[in-house]
């Protein structure tokens, strides 16, 4: 194939926009050192990528999946990674904090009468909240 035109590649990938995106993706891969599956023949990277698509020497499905993955912002996580591992002492800290918070009534609508000042605000110190 002496010259590659878009019409030669349209038979393989019917959507012109998708063809251009995939050819440019492949040209970038070639530019970054990927192996070429056709003879170079003193062609530029874009022409080489179009020739590879037209001659079907590369998998267009794999190229499309790589292209889609590169534009994704969210990659699904495995179910194993959903659990949060606590550091040493973090569980105990959470237990102390929740017990202190429940006892002092900081986040509840009820205020305990012995820990409020005359203005009605909570007068417990940070040390009391932290359980120190």
N, C-alpha and C positions, 0 to 999 in steps of 0.2 A: 504494500500500500504506500504509494508515493506521497500523497497528500491526504490528510485527515480533515474531514469537514464535520460539522455538527450533524449533518444528515446521515453520515455513516454511524454515528453513535446513537442517534434518535431511535434506531431500531432496537437497541439494547436497553435504553432508558428513555421512555416516551416523554417524560416531563422535561422540558428544556431547562427550567430553573434547577431542578434536581440534578440534571446532567452537569450543569456549570458548577454547582456546589461540590459535587463528587469529584469532578476533574480538578478543581482548584485544591480540594483536600488532598488528592493524590499527588498533585504537583508539589504541595508543601512537604509531603512525606518524602518525595524524591529529593527535594532540596535539602532535607535534613539527614539524608544518607540512606534511605530505603533502597532495597535492591530493585533494579529495573528488570522487567520481565520481557521486554522487546529490545531490539537493537537500537542503539542510540542514534545512529545515522546523522550526527551533528544537528539534532533537533533540540529545541528548547524543552524545558520541563513540562510546560502546558501541553505541547504537542505530543510528548511522550505519554503523558497521562491519558490524553484522548485516544492515542493509538492502543494503549493497553485496554481501555474500555471497549473500543471497536473490535479488537481482536479477541476479546474475552480472556485475556491472560491473567486478569485479576478477578477476584470475586467481588462483584458489585454489591452483593448483599452484605458482606463483611465490611466493605468500605462505607456503605450507608449506615450500618450499626455504629461503626467507629465515629462517623460524622455526627450522628444523633447524640451519642454519649458525650462527645466533646462540647456540645451546646447545652447539655442539661445542667441545671443548677442544683438539683436535688438528686442524689443517688440513694436508692433505697438501702436501708441498713438491714443486716441480718437480725433475726429475732433474738439471738444470743446477746447482742450488744445493747438491747433495750434496757437491761438491768444496770443500775448505777452501782458501782462498787464504792463502798464507803472506806475512808481512810481509818487508820487506827485511832480510836477514841471518838470518832465522829458520831457513832451511834449513841454513845453515852452522853455526849454533849447535847444531842437532839432530845434525849430522854429528860435530861435535867432542864432544858429550856422549856419543853412542853409542860413539865410538872410545875415549874415556877410560874409560867404564864397562866396556867389554869388556876393556880392558887392565888395569884395576885389579882386576877380579873382584869388584866390589861386589855385584852381583846374582847371581853364579854360586855354585855350591856349592864351587868350588875357590878357595882363597886363595893368592895368590902369596906366597912365603916372604920376598921382599925388602921387601914393603910391610906386613908385619904386625909388630905389636909383640910383646913377650914374653907379653902377656896373650892373644894370638890375635885381637885386634880390628884393623880396618883403620885405619892411621894416616895416610892421605892427607888433605891439607887441602882446603878448598873451592876454593882456587885451582887445585889439581891436577885436581879433578873438572871445573871449568869450562874447563880448557884454557888457563889464563893462565900 
